[in-house]
């Protein structure tokens, strides 16, 4: 069978896929207005997997942060100061100015929408 006139040459398929890839490669790292001030405070426990996930996200995305280690076994989360941050008395906890978050998924979503290169991406 011969080549049909309706099929596209392989080179045109490659150029279209290349355009899609380079379209997203043109983003430059920019900081949101919130991340230019004080660093966020991150309360974590080393052995906790969800804490490590948030911690590594901050490191990999150059989010300025202060790290505060909290040991749940020693009772650091049962103090009045920590209870004021998180009534569930668990980690991780993120404090960014007046914003306090204490679930790892909500922390990651907040950081992704406010403190990274793609802050605001996809909003209309």
N, C-alpha and C positions, 0 to 999 in steps of 0.2 A: 504494500500500500504506500502511496506517496504522501507527501506532506499536504495536509489540508490548509487552505488559505485562512481558515478561521482560527487556527492555533497560533499562539504568540511565540515568537522566538525566545529561547532561554535567556538571552542577554537582556531583554526588556523586563523579564521577571526579576532578574537580579538587581537591576537599577531601581525598581520600585521598592524592593525590600531594603536596599541600601538607603534610600531616601527616608524610610521610616526610622531606621536606626539612627541616622545622623540628625534627624529632627529632634530627638530627645537628648542627643549629646550636646546640644548647644546651650543647655542651662548652665548658668554660672552660680557658684555658691554665694548666697546672700543671707544675711541674718535678718531676722524679724526685729521689730522695734523692741520687743520684750527681752530678747537675748543680749542686747547691748549693755544692759545694766548689770546688776548683781547676778552672780551665778545662782542657779537653782540649788536648793538643798535636797539631797537625796539620802534618805535613811534606809539602810540595808542591813541584811544579815548575810555573811559570806556563804554559808552552806545552802541558802535558799535559792532555788533555780529561777524563780520569777524575779528575785532581786538581781541576780547576775544578768538576766536578760535586759533589764532596764539599765543597769550599769554599763554593759557593753554597748547598748544603743547610744548612750551619751558619749562614750569614748569614740566609737566609730564615726559619729556624726558631728564631732567637735562641739558638743553642747557644753558650755561652761557650767561646772557643777562643783559643789562642796560635798564630800562624802562623809557621812556620819554612820559609824558602825553601831548597830543595836543588837545586843545579845538577848534573845527571847528566853533562853534557859536561865539566865541570871535574873530575869525579871525587869529588864530595861524597858520593856513595852508596857509594864504595869504602873509606871509613874504617872503622876498627874499631868506633867508637861507633855508626855507622849500621848496620853489619853485625850488631851485637848487637840492634838493633831489628828489622831485616828481613834475614834470611839471603839473600833473593833480590836484595837491593840495588836495589830499585825504589821508586817513589813511586806513590800516596800511602801514608802511614803515619799511623795515629792511635794516640796513647798517652793513656789515661785511667786514671791511677793505675797499677795493676798490669796492666791490660788493654792489649795491643798488637795492633793489626790492620793488615794490609797489603794488602788487596784492596779496591777501591773498593766493590764490591757488599756485602761483609761489613761494611765501615765504615758504609755507608748503612743497612743493616739494624740494626746495633747502635745507631746514633744514633736511628733511628726508634722502636726499642723501649725506649730508656732516657732520651732527652734531649728529647723533644718533647711537645706537648700531648696526643698520642694514645698516650703510653707505656703499654703494657699493654693497649691496646684489642684486643679479640678473644680475650684469654686467658680460660680458664674456670677 
